[in-house]
Amino acid sequence: MSLTASNALRVSEPRPHITLPAAQAAVTAAVAEAAKQGLRINVAVVDGGGALVAFARMTGAFLHSIDIAIDKARTSAGFGFPTAQWGELLAEDEPLRLGLATRPGLVIFGGGLPMREAGEVIGGIGVSGGSARQDEACARAGLYAIGLQ
């Protein structure tokens, strides 16, 4: 089979990703919101493929929250919805909830938000160190700072 210009096989698709300056600005805004609330957080921004783009750990933030923040960012980028939404999605499916909870790197509680531009996921932001609601508020501040919410 030969391919002509009219029926050429596409072997890749361009995919937009969050830029480093935007990721850093989102991290800075999340940290500022945490400081305003008296929290010490870890915050991570990943690109649409889950690769870490920017990260910050506030002085005194929990060490184990480092990986949780990164996992929240990856989970929200990978699925395209807030990590807090898992609760309602899994509420009536106990076997699935139990199974997903054991998956390494998958977070099913609040604090991770997808980053969308023109309807397409370009990354995710994850915050860990406060309650799920506090973490999400800090993540949302990061989105607002770069005009994504």
N, C-alpha and C positions, 0 to 999 in steps of 0.2 A: 504494500500500500504506500503510495507516495502522497505527500502532503503538498498542497498548493497554497498560495496566499489566501485563497478564499476559505479553505478548510484546515488551516494550520492548527496543529495541536498546541494549546497553551500549556506550558509546563510550570508556570508560576503566576501568582497574582500579586500586585503591589498591595501593601498593607500599611496604613498610617500608624505611627506610634507616637506616644508622648515624647516631647523633646526634653533634653536635659535641663534647659533653663526653666521650662514649665514645671517639670517634676520637682526641681529644687524650690521653686516658688510655692508649690503646694505643700511641701514638707515644712518650709518656714512658717507658712500660715497655720498649719496644724499644730506646730510647736507653740506658736504665739497663743492660739486658743487654749491649749493645755495649760500654759503658764497663767493665763487669765483665770482658769478654773482651779488653779492650785494643784494640777496633776503633773506627774513625771511620766512621759510616754516614750515609746519607740514608734516611729512612723516610717513606712516604706512605700515607695511608688515603683510599680513594675510597668513594663510595656505590655502591649496586647498579647504577646507570647509568653508573658510571665517572667521575663528577665528583669532583674533588679536594675533600676535606673538611678534612684536616689534613696538615701536612708539617713535617719538621725536618731540618736539615742540621747535623751535628756539626762543630765547628771542625776543619778539616783534611780533611774527607771529600772524596773525589774529585768534581770538578765534573761530569764526565760521568755519574756515578752518580745525579745528580738525576733525569734523565729515565728512567733504567733503573728506579729505585725506583717512580716513578709508573707506568711501563709494566707492571711486575710486579704492582702492585696492580690495575690495570685488567684485565690478562689474567686474573688469578685471579677477579676479580669477574665478568667477562664470561663465562667458561667454567664457573665454579663448582667448580674443583678447583685444587690446588696447581700452580704453574708447574713444579715438579720432575717432576710426573707426565707431562709431555710426552715425556720421554725414552723411557719404556716404551711410550707410545702410538704413537710414531713409529719405534720401533726397526726394524720390518720394512717400513716404507714410505718408502724413500729419496726418491722424487719429492715426496711430501707433505712430508717433513721439510725438504727443500731449498726447497720453495715457501713453507712457513710461515715459515721463517727469514728470508725476504726481506720479509715483511709489516711495514710500519712500526708500531711500538708493540706488537707481539706478542712476548712473551718466552717462550722454551721451555727455560729453565734455572731452577734453584731460587732461592727467595727471596720468592715471592709466595704468599699464602694467602687463600682466600676467607673471608669473615666470615659465618657463618650463625647465624640465630636461629630456633628452631622449624622447622628444616629449610629455611628460605628464605634465599637469599643477600641480605644487607643491605649488603654492601660487600666490600672487599678491602684487604689490607695488603701493601705491598711494601717490601723492604729491599735496599739495595745498598751495597757497600763492603768486604765480606769475601768469603770463599768462599761458594759456593752453600749449603753446610751451615750456615755461620756466619750468613749472612743469614736463612735459614729459622728458625734457633734464636731470633734476635732478633724476627722476625715472630711466632713462636709465643708468645714472652713477652708480646707485645702482646695477643694473643688471650686468654691466661690472665688477664691483668690485668683484663680486662672480662668474664670469665666465659664466654667463647665456646669454650673447649677444655678 
